Amino acid sequence: MKVFKNIFLASSIAAASLTAISAPHTAIAAPSVSQPSSMFITAQDGTPLYYKDWGPKEGKVVVFSHGWPLNSDSWEAQMLFLAEKGYRVIAHDRRGHGRSGQSWNGNNMNQYADDLGVVLETLNVKDVTLVGFSTGGGEVARYVGRHGSKRVSKIVLVSAVTPLMLKTEANPNGVPLEVFDGLRKGSTTNRSQLYKDIASGPFFGFNRSGASASAGLIDAFWLQGMTASHKGTFDSIKAFSETNFVEDLKRIDVPTLVIHGDDDQIVPIQTSGRATVKLVKGAKIIEYPGAPHGITDTHKDRLNQDLLDFISQ
């Protein structure tokens, strides 16, 4: 306690001294520091979209789309790595997530894709590599399906929800509707606990025998989820689980890499990554043996290198 009192006393004396020194003089105006307008882009319906733009502006552009219920912070390992390699890296928070506006409407895949289009058009970036994780993979596919690939040179789908997650008559190996109903129930009952349970269990594979759970990764997942809109994340469950991306994938006409863990308990590889690569002409797949859904963190070193190798080709 004495230590804390001494620190407080020293701080008070320092503050008083600074006040006394500056009082007789005319105050010098501090440099005007305002939030750069480039931190937000306005969607077509007026929703503000937060984004990050790192690395040299003349660098080749890589644009990232994140998963549910996360935000652009979930890409920081990949963005830092590539920016330090000379790439310009951009990622936005999807509407209803992170620091973007919490719109009541528009929490669906078509709008997500259109918002991505607004980001690309506003920043006027071309020859872009689009990288989508989980729900973001669906967003990337739907973007091409709706807007084409005139601004796109390559695509990477990481643990993506394409081509269709939901089990249907035409997709018998998909995930049963009851699973997504369970997510919706968990979201309305106690979404804070839901995010804790997902992160401490299947997302990072911490529920597997011998796995060593990281409190930091669990906390980061929870924090990003709780920063997001309750309505936005609730609606997004339907968007990522029930949207059919088959025709979108068929429209992709640029080099495409699919990366997926073969122990993904969230988006099973058999009906996602392995099915996706069959629908995209010329696509290639890299499977990570024993890897979970959240490979952007658990396998970040390998993923970073695989991204760099593909992008630099």
For each residue, the residues with C-beta under 8 A, 3 or more apart:
1: 4 5
2: 5 6
3: 6 7
4: 1 7 8
5: 1 2 8 9
6: 2 3 9 10
7: 3 4 10 11
8: 4 5 11 12
9: 5 6 12 13
10: 6 7 13 14
11: 7 8 14 15
12: 8 9 15 16
13: 9 10 16 17
14: 10 11 17 18
15: 11 12 18 19
16: 12 13 19 20
17: 13 14 20 21
18: 14 15 21 22
19: 15 16 22 23
20: 16 17 23
21: 17 18
22: 18 19 25 27
23: 19 20
24:
25: 22 28
26:
27: 22
28: 25
29:
30: 33
31:
32:
33: 30
34:
35: 39
36: 39
37: 40
38: 51 53
39: 35 36 50 51
40: 37 48 49 50 51
41: 48 49 51 92 118 119 122 123
42: 46 47 48 49 118
43: 46 47 48 49 95 101 106 114 115 118
44: 114 118
45: 103 105 106
46: 42 43 101
47: 42 43 95 100 101 103 106 115
48: 40 41 42 43 100 101
49: 40 41 42 43 92 93 95 100 101 115 118 119
50: 39 40 72 92 93 98 99 100
51: 38 39 40 41 72 90 91 92 93 119
52: 72 79 89 90 91 92
53: 38 88 89 90 123
54: 79 80 83 88 89 90
55: 59 79 82 83 84 86 87 88 89
56: 59 83 86 87 88
57: 88
58: 88
59: 55 56 83 86 87 88
60: 86 87 88 127 129 311
61: 87 88 89 90 125 126 127 128 129
62: 82 87 88 89 90 128 129 131 307 311
63: 89 90 91 116 119 120 125 128 129 130 131
64: 72 75 78 79 89 90 91 131 132 133 136
65: 91 92 94 116 130 131 132 133 135 136 137 139 140
66: 70 71 72 74 75 91 93 94 97 133 134 135 136
67: 70 74 133 134 135 136 159
68: 97 134 135 233 236 237 240
69: 97 195 224 225 228 233 236
70: 66 67 73 74 97 98 221 224 225 228
71: 66 74 93 94 97 98 99 100 224 227 228
72: 50 51 52 64 66 75 91 92 93 98
73: 70 76 98 220 224
74: 66 67 70 71 133 220 224 296 297
75: 64 66 72 78 79 91 131 133 296
76: 73 79 80
77: 80 81 296 297 300 304
78: 64 75 81 82 89 131 296 300 303 304 307
79: 52 54 55 64 75 76 82 83 89 91
80: 54 76 77 83 84
81: 77 78 84 85 300 304 307 308
82: 55 62 78 79 85 87 89 304 307 308 311
83: 54 55 56 59 79 80 86 87 88 89
84: 55 80 81
85: 81 82 308
86: 55 56 59 60 83
87: 55 56 59 60 61 62 82 83 311
88: 53 54 55 56 57 58 59 60 61 62 83 125
89: 52 53 54 55 61 62 63 64 78 79 82 83
90: 51 52 53 54 61 62 63 64 119 123 125
91: 51 52 63 64 65 66 72 75 79
92: 41 49 50 51 52 65 72 100 115 116 119
93: 49 50 51 66 71 72 97 98 99 100
94: 65 66 71 97 98 100 112 115 135 136 139 232 236
95: 43 47 49 100 101 102 103 106 107 111 112 115 232
96: 100 101 102 103 107 228 229 231 232 233 235 236
97: 66 68 69 70 71 93 94 100 224 227 228 229 232 233 236
98: 50 70 71 72 73 93 94 224 227 228
99: 50 71 93 227
100: 47 48 49 50 71 92 93 94 95 96 97
101: 43 46 47 48 49 95 96
102: 95 96 229 231 232
103: 45 47 95 96 106 107 232
104: 231
105: 45
106: 43 45 47 95 103 111
107: 95 96 103 111 231 232 235 236 239
108: 111 112 235 238 239 243
109: 112 113 138 139 142 239 240 243
110: 113 114 142 146
111: 95 106 107 108 114 115
112: 94 95 108 109 115 116 135 138 139 142 239
113: 109 110 116 117 139 142 143 145 146 147
114: 43 44 110 111 117 118 146 147
115: 43 47 49 92 94 95 111 112 118 119
116: 63 65 92 112 113 119 120 139 140 143
117: 113 114 120 121 143 146 147
118: 41 42 43 44 49 114 115 121 122
119: 41 49 51 63 90 92 115 116 122 123
120: 63 116 117 123 125 128 151
121: 117 118 124 151
122: 41 118 119
123: 41 53 90 119 120
124: 121
125: 61 63 88 90 120 128 151
126: 61 151
127: 60 61 151 153
128: 61 62 63 120 125 151 152 153
129: 60 61 62 63 152 153 154 155 156 310 311
130: 63 65 140 143 144 152 154 155 156
131: 62 63 64 65 75 78 136 140 155 156 158 307
132: 64 65 136 137 138 139 140 141 155 156 157 158 160
133: 64 65 66 67 74 75 136 137 158 159 160 296
134: 66 67 68 137 138 158 159 160 161 240 266 267 293
135: 65 66 67 68 94 112 138 139 161 236 239 240
136: 64 65 66 67 94 131 132 133 139 140 160
137: 65 132 133 134 140 141 157 158 159 160 161 162
138: 109 112 132 134 135 141 142 160 161 162 239 240 243 245
139: 65 94 109 112 113 116 132 135 136 142 143
140: 65 116 130 131 132 136 137 143 144 155 157 160
141: 132 137 138 144 145 157 160 162 245 248 249 252
142: 109 110 112 113 138 139 145 146 243 245 248
143: 113 116 117 130 139 140 146 147
144: 130 140 141 147 148 149 152 155 248 251 252
145: 113 141 142 245 247 248 251
146: 110 113 114 117 142 143 248
147: 113 114 117 143 144 150
148: 144 251
149: 144 152 251 252 253 254
150: 147
151: 120 121 125 126 127 128
152: 128 129 130 144 149 155 254
153: 127 128 129 254 255
154: 129 130 254 255 256 257 310 311
155: 129 130 131 132 140 144 152 252 254 255 256 257
156: 129 130 131 132 256 257 258 259 307 310 311
157: 132 137 140 141 160 162 256 257 258 259 273 276
158: 131 132 133 134 137 259 260 295 296 303
159: 67 133 134 137 259 260 261 264 266 267 272 273 293 294 295 296
160: 132 133 134 136 137 138 140 141 157 258 260 267 272 273 276
161: 134 135 137 138 165 240 241 243 245 267 272
162: 137 138 141 157 245 248 249 272 275 276 279
163: 244 245 246 249 272 275 276 279
164: 168 171 174 242 243 244 245 246 271
165: 161 174 175 180 240 241 242 267 271 272
166: 171 174 175 177 180 241 242
167: 171 172 173 174 175 176 177
168: 164 171 172 174
169: 172
170:
171: 164 166 167 168 174 271
172: 167 168 169
173: 167 270 271
174: 164 165 166 167 168 171 271
175: 165 166 167 179 180 241 268 271
176: 167 179
177: 166 167 180 181
178: 181 182
179: 175 176 182 183
180: 165 166 175 177 183 184 237 238 241 242
181: 177 178 184 185
182: 178 179 185 186
183: 179 180 186 187 194 237
184: 180 181 187 188 234 237
185: 181 182 188 189
186: 182 183 189 190 191 193 194 197
187: 183 184 191 194 230 233 234 237
188: 184 185 191 234
189: 185 186 193 194
190: 186 193 194
191: 186 187 188 194 195 225 226 230 233
192: 195 196 222 226
193: 186 189 190 196 197
194: 183 186 187 189 190 191 197 198
195: 69 191 192 198 199 221 222 225 226
196: 192 193 199 200 218 222
197: 186 193 194 200 201
198: 194 195 201 202 203 221 266
199: 195 196 203 204 206 217 218 221 222
200: 196 197 206 207 213 218
201: 197 198 206 207
202: 198 205 207 265 266 292 293
203: 198 199 206 221 266 292 293 294
204: 199 211 213 214 217 218 221 292 293 294 297 298
205: 202 208 211 263 265 291 292 293 294 298
206: 199 200 201 203 211 212 213 214 218
207: 200 201 202 211 265
208: 205 211 263 292
209:
210:
211: 204 205 206 207 208
212: 206
213: 200 204 206 218
214: 204 206 217 218
215: 218 219
216: 219 220
217: 199 204 214 220 221 294 297 298
218: 196 199 200 204 206 213 214 215 221 222
219: 215 216 222 223
220: 73 74 216 217 223 224
221: 70 195 198 199 203 204 217 218 224 225 294
222: 192 195 196 199 218 219 225 226
223: 219 220 226 227
224: 69 70 71 73 74 97 98 220 221 227 228
225: 69 70 191 195 221 222 228 233
226: 191 192 195 222 223
227: 71 97 98 99 223 224
228: 69 70 71 96 97 98 224 225 232 233
229: 96 97 102 232 233
230: 187 191 233 234
231: 96 102 104 107 234 235
232: 94 95 96 97 102 103 107 228 229 235 236
233: 68 69 96 97 187 191 225 228 229 230 236 237
234: 184 187 188 230 231 237
235: 96 107 108 231 232 238 239
236: 68 69 94 96 97 107 135 232 233 239 240
237: 68 180 183 184 187 233 234 240 241
238: 108 180 235 241 242
239: 107 108 109 112 135 138 235 236 242 243
240: 68 109 134 135 138 161 165 236 237 243
241: 161 165 166 175 180 237 238
242: 164 165 166 180 238 239
243: 108 109 138 142 161 164 239 240
244: 163 164 247
245: 138 141 142 145 161 162 163 164 248 249
246: 163 164 249 250 279
247: 145 244 250 251
248: 141 142 144 145 146 162 245 251 252
249: 141 162 163 245 246 252 276 279 280
250: 246 247 279 280 281
251: 144 145 148 149 247 248
252: 141 144 149 155 248 249 256 280 281 283
253: 149 281
254: 149 152 153 154 155
255: 153 154 155 282 310 313
256: 154 155 156 157 252 280 282 283 284
257: 154 155 156 157 283 284 285 286 306 310
258: 156 157 160 273 276 277 280 283 284 285 286
259: 156 157 158 159 273 285 286 288 295 303 306
260: 158 159 160 264 267 269 272 273 274 285 286 287 288
261: 159 264 269 287 288 290 291 292 293 295 299
262: 269 287 288 289 290 291
263: 205 208 290 291 292
264: 159 260 261 267 268 269 272 273 291 292 293
265: 202 205 207 268 292 293
266: 134 159 198 202 203 292 293
267: 134 159 160 161 165 260 264 272 273 293
268: 175 264 265 271 272
269: 260 261 262 264 272 273 274 287
270: 173 274 275
271: 164 165 171 173 174 175 268 274 275
272: 159 160 161 162 163 165 260 264 267 268 269 275 276
273: 157 159 160 258 259 260 264 267 269 276 277 285 287
274: 260 269 270 271 277 278 285
275: 162 163 270 271 272 278 279
276: 157 160 162 163 249 258 272 273 279 280 283 285
277: 258 273 274 280 283 284 285
278: 274 275
279: 162 163 246 249 250 275 276 283
280: 249 250 252 256 258 276 277 283
281: 250 252 253
282: 255 256
283: 252 256 257 258 276 277 279 280
284: 256 257 258 277
285: 257 258 259 260 273 274 276 277
286: 257 258 259 260 306
287: 260 261 262 269 273
288: 259 260 261 262 291 295 299 302
289: 262
290: 261 262 263
291: 205 261 262 263 264 288 295 298 299
292: 202 203 204 205 208 261 263 264 265 266 295 298
293: 134 159 202 203 204 205 261 264 265 266 267
294: 159 203 204 205 217 221 297 298
295: 158 159 259 261 288 291 292 298 299 300 302 303
296: 74 75 77 78 133 158 159 299 300 303
297: 74 77 204 217 294 300
298: 204 205 217 291 292 294 295
299: 261 288 291 295 296 302 303
300: 77 78 81 295 296 297 303 304
301: 304 305
302: 288 295 299 305 306
303: 78 158 259 295 296 299 300 306 307
304: 77 78 81 82 300 301 307 308
305: 301 302 308 309
306: 257 259 286 302 303 309 310
307: 62 78 81 82 131 156 303 304 310 311
308: 81 82 85 304 305 311 312
309: 305 306 312 313
310: 129 154 156 255 257 306 307 313
311: 60 62 82 87 129 154 156 307 308
312: 308 309
313: 255 309 310
